[in-house]
Amino acid sequence: MTPVQNKVALITGAGTGIGKAAAKALLHGGYRVVLTGRNLKKLEDAIEAIEGNHQTCLAIACDVGNPIQVKALFATLQSTFGRIDLLFNNAGMGAPAIPMEDLQYAQWTDVLNTNLTGAFLCSQEAIRMMKSQTPQGGRIINNGSISAHAPRPFSAPYTATKHAITGLTKAIALDGRPFQIACGQIDIGNAATEMTEPMAAGILQADHSTKIEPRMDVDHVGQAVLHMAQLPLESNILSMTIMATNMPFVGRG
């Protein structure tokens, strides 16, 4: 693994769940960590919970679907730490689990703006910094989700964005080659977070039955992100799937 040597990581959607777990793993792996999300209080609480401080962590409120706020986020990151070595595009949301024809246009666009446009805008700014900094390069990791492979019922906006993330990941991996910019995707299944709490009580299946699904410790996801991040830039995990072992994904459920 590559020595960290004060490397800087930016995590979107970092106030809770997977983002917070990744921030914890990266911080304790030696990174200086910038946590961003819409709720500044949650970000500050997350820094306290993962035992960060003002020298190692920075909380910046940002709506990643807003290009003006994203530019301001990266300007603050650059003025504070001077470079970026890792971007984890983790921010994500879903729409109500209702038939696709009943969704409102705003519900569709909210999911696209956060899950896909947000990853695009942050990647744009990260690539600009990575190309111009010395030493050149860095790594981008996109949160794809199991939904990048197989949808749940009534999840058209979320599933569409996660399939699109796969294409974005491959495009960045290709275009980043000349500049020592690596890009990979982590597809996560049933990490135990606030978002997946309904799975523990029972969630709708493809056959429209309702079943309880196993979940896994979210810190395992954080460690997986750290593993991807620690690779030398000459090596890249293009695609990783980490999931609760007994969740209904492989085979026929």
C-alpha positions as CSV (number, residue, x, y, z in Angstrom):
1,M,0.0,0.0,0.0
2,T,1.1,3.6,-0.6
3,P,2.2,5.6,2.4
4,V,-0.5,8.2,3.2
5,Q,1.9,11.2,3.9
6,N,-0.8,13.7,4.7
7,K,-3.1,12.8,1.8
8,V,-6.4,14.6,1.6
9,A,-9.8,12.8,1.1
10,L,-13.2,14.4,0.3
11,I,-16.3,12.5,1.1
12,T,-19.8,13.6,0.0
13,G,-22.8,12.6,2.1
14,A,-20.5,12.3,5.0
15,G,-22.7,13.2,7.9
16,T,-24.2,9.7,8.4
17,G,-24.1,6.1,7.3
18,I,-21.6,5.0,4.7
19,G,-20.0,8.4,4.3
20,K,-19.4,8.7,8.0
21,A,-18.0,5.2,8.2
22,A,-15.6,6.0,5.3
23,A,-14.5,9.2,6.9
24,K,-13.7,7.2,10.1
25,A,-11.7,4.6,8.2
26,L,-9.8,7.2,6.1
27,L,-9.1,9.4,9.2
28,H,-7.7,6.5,11.2
29,G,-5.8,5.4,8.1
30,G,-3.9,8.6,8.2
31,Y,-5.8,10.9,5.8
32,R,-6.9,14.4,6.4
33,V,-10.6,14.3,5.7
34,V,-13.1,16.9,4.3
35,L,-16.7,15.9,5.1
36,T,-19.4,17.5,3.1
37,G,-23.2,17.3,3.0
38,R,-26.2,19.6,3.3
39,N,-26.4,19.6,7.1
40,L,-23.4,21.2,8.8
41,K,-24.4,20.1,12.3
42,K,-24.5,16.4,11.2
43,L,-21.0,16.9,9.7
44,E,-19.6,18.4,12.8
45,D,-21.2,15.7,14.9
46,A,-19.7,13.1,12.7
47,I,-16.2,14.6,13.1
48,E,-16.6,14.4,16.9
49,A,-17.9,10.8,16.7
50,I,-15.0,9.6,14.6
51,E,-12.5,11.4,16.9
52,G,-11.4,14.0,14.4
53,N,-10.1,17.5,15.1
54,H,-9.5,20.8,13.4
55,Q,-6.1,19.7,12.1
56,T,-7.3,16.5,10.6
57,C,-10.9,17.2,9.5
58,L,-13.0,19.9,7.9
59,A,-16.8,20.1,7.7
60,I,-18.2,22.1,4.7
61,A,-21.9,22.3,4.0
62,C,-22.7,21.8,0.3
63,D,-25.5,20.6,-2.0
64,V,-23.5,18.6,-4.5
65,G,-26.2,19.0,-7.1
66,N,-25.5,22.8,-7.1
67,P,-22.6,23.8,-9.3
68,I,-21.9,27.1,-7.5
69,Q,-21.8,25.4,-4.1
70,V,-19.5,22.6,-5.5
71,K,-17.1,25.2,-6.8
72,A,-17.1,26.9,-3.4
73,L,-16.5,23.5,-1.7
74,F,-13.4,22.8,-3.7
75,A,-12.1,26.4,-3.4
76,T,-12.3,26.0,0.4
77,L,-10.6,22.6,0.2
78,Q,-7.8,23.9,-1.9
79,S,-7.2,26.9,0.3
80,T,-7.2,24.8,3.4
81,F,-5.2,21.7,2.4
82,G,-3.7,22.6,-1.0
83,R,-4.5,19.3,-2.8
84,I,-6.9,16.4,-3.1
85,D,-5.9,12.8,-3.3
86,L,-9.2,11.0,-3.0
87,L,-12.8,11.9,-3.8
88,F,-15.5,9.5,-2.5
89,N,-18.7,10.3,-4.4
90,N,-21.1,8.9,-1.8
91,A,-24.0,11.3,-1.5
92,G,-27.2,9.6,-2.5
93,M,-31.0,9.6,-2.0
94,G,-34.0,7.7,-3.2
95,A,-37.6,8.6,-4.2
96,P,-40.7,7.2,-2.6
97,A,-41.2,3.5,-3.3
98,I,-44.3,3.9,-5.5
99,P,-45.1,2.9,-9.1
100,M,-42.9,4.9,-11.6
101,E,-46.0,6.5,-13.3
102,D,-47.0,8.0,-10.0
103,L,-43.7,9.8,-9.3
104,Q,-43.6,13.6,-9.6
105,Y,-41.0,15.2,-12.0
106,A,-39.4,16.9,-9.0
107,Q,-38.9,13.6,-7.2
108,W,-37.1,12.2,-10.3
109,T,-34.9,15.3,-10.7
110,D,-34.0,15.4,-7.0
111,V,-32.6,11.9,-7.2
112,L,-30.7,12.6,-10.4
113,N,-29.3,15.9,-9.1
114,T,-27.9,14.3,-6.0
115,N,-26.9,10.8,-7.2
116,L,-25.6,11.5,-10.7
117,T,-25.1,15.2,-11.3
118,G,-23.5,15.6,-7.9
119,A,-21.0,12.9,-8.7
120,F,-20.3,14.5,-12.1
121,L,-19.8,18.0,-10.6
122,C,-17.5,16.9,-7.8
123,S,-15.5,14.7,-10.2
124,Q,-15.1,17.7,-12.6
125,E,-13.6,19.8,-9.8
126,A,-11.5,17.0,-8.4
127,I,-10.1,16.2,-11.9
128,R,-9.1,19.8,-12.4
129,M,-7.2,19.9,-9.1
130,M,-5.7,16.4,-9.6
131,K,-4.4,17.4,-13.0
132,S,-2.8,20.7,-11.8
133,Q,-1.3,19.6,-8.4
134,T,2.1,18.3,-7.7
135,P,2.5,15.4,-7.6
136,Q,-0.1,15.0,-10.2
137,G,-3.0,12.6,-9.9
138,G,-5.4,11.1,-7.4
139,R,-8.3,8.6,-7.1
140,I,-12.1,8.9,-7.4
141,I,-14.3,6.3,-5.9
142,N,-18.0,6.2,-6.8
143,N,-20.7,4.6,-4.7
144,G,-22.6,2.5,-7.2
145,S,-24.8,0.3,-5.0
146,I,-26.1,-3.2,-5.7
147,S,-28.8,-1.3,-7.6
148,A,-26.2,-0.7,-10.3
149,H,-26.8,-4.3,-11.2
150,A,-30.3,-5.2,-10.1
151,P,-33.3,-3.0,-9.1
152,R,-35.7,-3.3,-6.3
153,P,-39.4,-2.8,-7.0
154,F,-40.5,0.8,-7.4
155,S,-37.0,2.3,-7.6
156,A,-36.7,3.7,-11.1
157,P,-34.9,7.0,-10.3
158,Y,-32.4,5.4,-7.9
159,T,-31.7,2.4,-10.1
160,A,-31.3,4.6,-13.2
161,T,-28.7,6.8,-11.5
162,K,-26.7,3.9,-10.1
163,H,-26.5,2.3,-13.6
164,A,-25.4,5.6,-14.9
165,I,-22.7,5.8,-12.2
166,T,-21.1,2.7,-13.7
167,G,-20.8,4.5,-17.0
168,L,-19.4,7.6,-15.4
169,T,-16.9,5.5,-13.5
170,K,-15.6,3.9,-16.6
171,A,-15.4,7.2,-18.5
172,I,-13.4,8.8,-15.7
173,A,-11.1,5.8,-15.5
174,L,-10.4,6.1,-19.2
175,D,-10.1,9.9,-19.4
176,G,-8.0,10.0,-16.3
177,R,-5.2,7.6,-17.5
178,P,-2.9,10.3,-18.9
179,F,-3.0,12.3,-15.6
180,Q,-2.5,9.5,-13.0
181,I,-6.2,9.7,-12.1
182,A,-7.7,6.3,-11.1
183,C,-11.4,5.7,-10.8
184,G,-13.3,2.8,-9.3
185,Q,-16.8,1.9,-8.1
186,I,-17.9,0.3,-4.9
187,D,-21.3,-1.5,-5.0
188,I,-22.7,-1.9,-1.5
189,G,-25.5,-4.2,-0.4
190,N,-27.3,-3.8,2.8
191,A,-24.9,-1.9,5.0
192,A,-26.6,-1.3,8.4
193,T,-27.4,2.5,8.2
194,E,-30.5,4.6,8.8
195,M,-31.4,4.2,5.1
196,T,-31.5,0.4,5.3
197,E,-33.4,0.1,8.6
198,P,-36.6,-0.9,6.8
199,M,-34.8,-4.1,5.7
200,A,-34.5,-5.3,9.2
201,A,-38.3,-5.0,9.6
202,G,-39.1,-6.4,6.2
203,I,-38.8,-5.0,2.7
204,L,-40.6,-5.5,-0.6
205,Q,-39.1,-8.3,-2.8
206,A,-39.2,-8.8,-6.6
207,D,-42.2,-11.3,-6.2
208,H,-43.9,-8.6,-4.1
209,S,-43.6,-10.5,-0.9
210,T,-42.1,-8.8,2.1
211,K,-39.1,-10.3,3.7
212,I,-36.5,-9.4,6.3
213,E,-33.0,-9.0,4.8
214,P,-29.7,-9.5,6.5
215,R,-27.5,-6.4,6.9
216,M,-23.7,-6.0,7.6
217,D,-21.7,-3.7,9.8
218,V,-21.2,-0.3,8.0
219,D,-17.6,-0.1,9.2
220,H,-16.8,-3.0,6.9
221,V,-17.7,-0.7,4.0
222,G,-15.4,2.0,5.4
223,Q,-12.6,-0.5,5.5
224,A,-13.3,-1.5,1.9
225,V,-13.1,2.2,0.8
226,L,-9.8,2.6,2.7
227,H,-8.4,-0.5,0.9
228,M,-9.3,0.9,-2.5
229,A,-7.9,4.3,-1.5
230,Q,-4.5,2.9,-0.3
231,L,-3.6,1.3,-3.6
232,P,-0.7,2.9,-5.5
233,L,-2.1,4.9,-8.5
234,E,-0.5,2.4,-10.9
235,S,-3.2,-0.1,-9.6
236,N,-7.0,0.3,-9.6
237,I,-10.0,-1.6,-8.3
238,L,-12.4,-0.7,-11.1
239,S,-15.3,-2.5,-9.5
240,M,-15.8,-3.9,-6.0
241,T,-19.0,-5.5,-4.5
242,I,-19.3,-5.7,-0.7
243,M,-22.6,-7.1,0.6
244,A,-24.2,-8.8,3.5
245,T,-23.4,-12.5,2.8
246,N,-26.9,-13.8,3.0
247,M,-28.8,-11.0,1.3
248,P,-31.0,-12.0,-1.7
249,F,-28.8,-10.8,-4.5
250,V,-26.8,-13.7,-5.9
251,G,-28.9,-16.4,-7.7
252,R,-32.7,-16.2,-7.4
253,G,-33.0,-14.6,-4.0
